[in-house]
Amino acid sequence: MGLRKPQLTRWQPWLIFPKVLFIIFIPQKKCYFLAVLEEYQIDVMNRLTEQLGMETKIDTNRLVELLYDFYQDFRYSFMYTIFKNHEMELLIRKLPKEAITNHHLIDDRMVKKIVSRINIRENVSVEIVSALFRTIAMTILHIEEIGEEQFDTTLKLVIQGIVEQITKEDR
């Protein structure tokens, strides 16, 4: 099947129009992509917050399991591919500083909701917990360097170490 030339010439103006619009809005494309990332992140963090809210008592082991599942979901999402192909790194370099700062503020607000559900130490701020979450996400980019077979166990141990350092258990 296919299109005959008269049919193609009839569609040609419509095919060019979206390209022109896309070229006009290229500077906004980067911010749009960041907005998609933020929406995805907010959705995932809200699910984590809901799971934490359903728990009656959250000990360190349960928190480690929830965070591990959270990062495994990220690892098998479409966002991981974007991170893995270094597209996110390229995007971050091209974004204005205030866009990155605003993104970190969104991280902090979301982490504040999570922190309100767990018992963290007084000397640990929301900003530190947010940075720790970003650090864990960045380790997922280095699966090959860490070792594919050891990665899941390593990830769980890293999360466990971080959770033990930032939380205080009721004894």
Phi, psi and omega in degrees: 000194180147179180256137173280158184306316179299324179291321181294318180293331177291326181273344187304315179300326180287330179286328181282326184305311179297326178298317180297315179298319180297318180294321179297322186259021180303316180301326179283343182300319181297315179292325177297316179297319177297322178296322177296316177301315181295320178296318177299313182297317179298317179299313181295316180294324176296322176296319178296318178298319177298317178297319178296324179291331180282341180283138178280317177224128181250106174267176184297322180297317180293320178295319177299315180298316180296315180292322178298314177298321178302313181286330175292322175300317178298317182300327182256018178262172177295334181293327180300319179299320179295317177293316185296324180278008178064016178291326179293320179299316178295320179297313182300321180297328185269347182281150174293151182305322182294330177292320178292317178299317177297322178296318178294327176293323175297316176306311183298319179296319180292318180293328177300321177296318180293315182297330179293341181264350180238165183260095182261160179292154182294327184277005180252121181269165177299322180298321179293315179298318178299315178295323177296320177297318178295323178297317178298317179298323180291332178294332180295337179287347185243041181298315181297318182293324179285321181120121184302316183290327184268352191297313183301315179295318180297316179301315180297319179293322177297314179298317180298317178298317180294314181299318179295328181283330185260342183256158172239131180276142171281119182245000000 
